[in-house]
Amino acid sequence: MDTVALAVTDGMLHFELSVAYEVFGSAPAAVPGPWYDLAVCGPHAVRVGRFRLEPDHGLDHLRHADLVIVPGWADVDVDPPAELVGAVRAAHEAGARVASLCTGAFVLAAAGLLDGRRATTHWAHTDVLADRFPRVSVDPDVLYVDNGSVLTSAGKAAALDLCLHLVRLDRGSSVANTVARRLVVPPHRAGGQAQFVASPVPARDGHPLTALLPWITERLDRPLTVEDLARRAGMSSRHLARHFRAATGTTPLQWLLIQRIRRAQELLETTDDSVDAIASATGMGTATTLRRHFNRTLGVPPDTYRRTFRSRTDTAPTAT
């Protein structure tokens, strides 16, 4: 069971803290076996917005966690407490992954964890982060950045995206999708997607992509082209590309490829289908094509991915 510690002090943002607590503190009913072991860690009873929070442990408990999450820091013009900065640094040195949500990146930067690394935060504060910490490579145009042991996210909804990304890394795409369904949010937005887009989730009636996106996901086994999508949407290919860029931050074909990869992940985790069969079911055509795109997107071939998540499933305790 992975242990997760939320690092809290006075001056944290309650939304980001609540997002992390909801994802890692509540096991989905449909997921068998144990969930994360979550602890809230702080120096004393803390004030989070209008709420008073009683931590489970002191900040020194962070070094015992597998994953430490630092929620948003409310006032980026105020230095975070030295006690918090030191505890986060010590946890990372002890081997924990450390993830910041929104302006929690200022805490990680103060701890030196972002030196020489690419990082992000809420777009309204990226210039401040870059100016104050010149050794950090600040990227203002992404939802989150995964450096392996150190992760950072942009604000609000992107904090949820990063939490789901962490679940996907630990438990697989199928489990992450189950969590997303429970929270009634999109199951995946890639970290490289632009922060500031007109409509990240085009769910409202009348949006040109509202009906098109479900139509695409129901036909991932078919060889779809941009012209096919434009014809279905009743617009030109150029007009479709503009709507996709505004709504998703990417192109129609790149969005389609990501959906195919996510479907392949689910099938690798939940079925014994061959890679050839999965390539056909996801519209990739051949196992060679699937392996190339899968490896390029996730960094491992499909066979390795399946063995990794089957091994985790086989060794995980079953629910009683």
N, C-alpha and C positions, 0 to 999 in steps of 0.2 A: 504494500500500500504506500503510495507516494504521500509524503507529508508536505503540506502547503502552509506557509506562514504569511499573514497579512501584517505588514509593518505599519503601525499607525501612531501618530502623535497629534497634538493640537495643530489645526491648520490644514488637515487633509480635506479633499473633496469627497463628499458622501456618495455621489453617483458612482464614481469609479470604484470606491470601496465596496459598494453594494453589488456592482456587477461581478466583481471577483468572488464575493461571498456567495452569490447566487449560483455561479458556475461550479465552483469547487466545493461548496459547502452543502449542496443538495444533490443527492444521487438520483438520477432518473430511474423511475420505476421499471422501465423496460431493459435496464442494463444489469445483468447478473454480476454477482461478486461484489467485493468491497469497492468503495469509492475513495476519493482522496480523504486524508485525515487533515482537517483544516483547523488552524489555530490563529487567533487574533493576538498580536503581540504589541505591547506598548509600555511606556514607562510608568503609566498610572492611568486613572480614568481620564479620558480625553474628550475634548469637545470637537465634534465633526459637524460643521455647519450648525444646524439647530438641534443636533442630537448629542446625547452623552453616551459614550461607549465604554464598557468595562472590558479591558483585555483579559485574555485567558492566561497570558504569560508576560514576562518582561521582555525587553528588546534583546536580551542576551540569548533568548530561546531561538532567535533567527538562525543561529549557526547549526541548529539541529535539523533544519528543514531541508528537503530536497529542492523545493522551489520557494523563493521569497518574492512576494508581490508588493510593490510600492505604489499605492494609489496616487492620484493627482495631488500636487502641492498647491495650495490655494493662492498664495502670494509669491510669485516668482521673484519679486524685488527683495524678499526677506530670505536670508540664508537659512537652510533647514538646520535643525538642532544637531550639534556635533555628536550627541549620543546616538541619534538615528543614523547619521552618516557612517559612524564607526561600526555600528552593528551590522549595517548592510554590507560594508566592506569585509568584515570578519566572516559573514555568512558565505560570501562569494569565495573567499580564501579557503573556507572549509569544504568547498565543493558544491555549493548550492547554485542552481540556476537563479538568476535574478531578473525580474521583469518589472518594468515601470509602465504605468498607465497614465497617459496624458502628460501633465507636467511633473509627474514623478521622476521624469528623466533628469530634472535638476538635482534630485537627491543622488541618482546614480553618477551623474557628472561630478558632483562634489566629492563623491567617494573615489573618484578616479577610475571607475569601471568603464567609462566611455572613451577614455584616452586612446587615440589611434583607431577608434571604431566608428562605423557609420551608425547614426542614431536619428530618431525623430521625436517630435513632440507635437502638441497642438500647433497648427499653422500660425496662430496669432503670436506664438512665443518662440518660433524657431530662430528668428534674428537675435533675440535676447540670449538664447542658449548658445548660439554660435559666437556671439561677441564675448560672452562671459567665460566660455570654455573653448578657446581656439584650437585645442588639440582634438576636439570632437568633430567628426565629419557629419554635419547636420544636413539631413535630407528633408526638406519641407514638403515634398510632393508624394509621400507614401503613407499608407495606413499604419504599417508597423515594420520593424526591422528585426530580423532574427540573426543574431551573431553566435548562436549556439548556447553559450552559457550566460549571455547577456542579451535581453530583448527589450525593445522600447516600442511604444505605440503612440499614435496621435490621440486626439481627444474623443470623449464620450463613446459614440458607436464603435470607433476603432478600438477602444479598450476591450469591448466585447469581442471584436474580431480576433484580437490577440489571445484572449482567454480561450476561445474556441480553437484557435491554431494550436495552443499548448495541449488541449485535450486531444486534438487530432494527432499530434506527435506522440503522445503517451498511449492513447487507447485506440487510435485508428479513426478513419473517416466515418465509418458507420456509427460509432458511438458519438462522435462530435455532431453528426447530423441529428442524432436522437436528442441531444442536448439543445441544439438549435430549434428543433421542432417544438420542444417543450417551452422554449422562450419566445416562440413565434418570430424568429428572425431568419434571415438568409443563412444557409448552412456554411457558406464559404465566400469570403471576399479576399482575393489575393493581396498579400502585403504590399505589392508594388502598385496597387491601384491608387489613383490620385486621391488626395484628401478632399480637395475642394471641387466637387462635381455637383451639377445642378440637381440631379435626382438619383442618388446611389441605388435606391430600390424603387423602380418604377411600378408601384403597386396601385396607383390611383386609376380610377376609371377614366378612359379617354386618352391615356398616355399611349403613344404609338407602339411601345414595346410591351404593354401590359398583357396582351394576348399572345404576342409572338414568343416570348421567352418560355412559357410553359409548352407551347407547341414544339419548340426546338428540343426541349429536354425529353419530350415523349418520343422523339425520333432520332435519338443519338446513334442508333444502329444503322442509320441511312447516310449515304454520301451527300451531305448538304453543301451547297455553295452560297456565296454572298448573293448571287442572283436569285437563288431559290428563296432565301430569306426576304429579299427585297420584294419579290413577287408576292409572297405570302402577306407581307406588311402593306402592300399596295403603294409602294414608293420606289424611287430610283435607288440604285446601289449607293450613290454618293449621299443622298438624303439619309438613308439607313445608317451609313457610317457616322454621320454627324450625330444622329440620335444615340447611337451606341456609345460614342465617345462621351457625350454629355451625361448619359445615364449610368455607365459602368466604368468609365475611365479607360476603356480599351477598345479594340476593334472587334467587329463581329466574329471574325475567324479565330482570334485569340480567345475570346470569351467561349466560343464553341469548343475549342481545344481543351480549355480548362474543365468544362463540363464533362467531356469525354474522359479526361484523366481521373476526375472525381468518381465517375461511374466505375471506371476500371478498379480504383482503389476498393470500392465497396464490394465488387465481385470477387476480387482477390481475397478479401477478408472473410467473406460470408459464403463462398461457394468453392467447390473443387473443380470448377471449369478450367480447361486448359487455357494457356495464354493465347493460343490461336482462337479458341471460342470467345474469349473475352475481347480480343481484337475485333472480331466480327460483331459482337454485341454492342461495342462502343463506337462503331463506325470507323475504326482505324484500318480496317482492311486486312492487314497481315500482322503476324506477331513481330516481325522486324520493325514495322512502323510503330507499333505500340511500344516496343522496348526503347526505341530511339527517343520518342517524345516523353515517355514515362521517366527515363533516366535523366533527360535534360531538365525536366520540370522538378522532380523530387530528389534527384541525386543518387538513386539506386534503381536497379532493374526490377521488373515486376516479380521475378522469382524470389529475389532477396526480400522484397517488401512482404510477400506472402509468408515466407518462412519467419520473418521477424514477428509479425502480428499473430501468426498461428502459435508461435512459441510462447508469446505472452498469454494467449488465451488458454493454452494447454497447462501452463504452470500456475495460472491464477486460481485462487480458491473459489469453489462454487458457493452459491448462496444457499443458506439453509433456512 
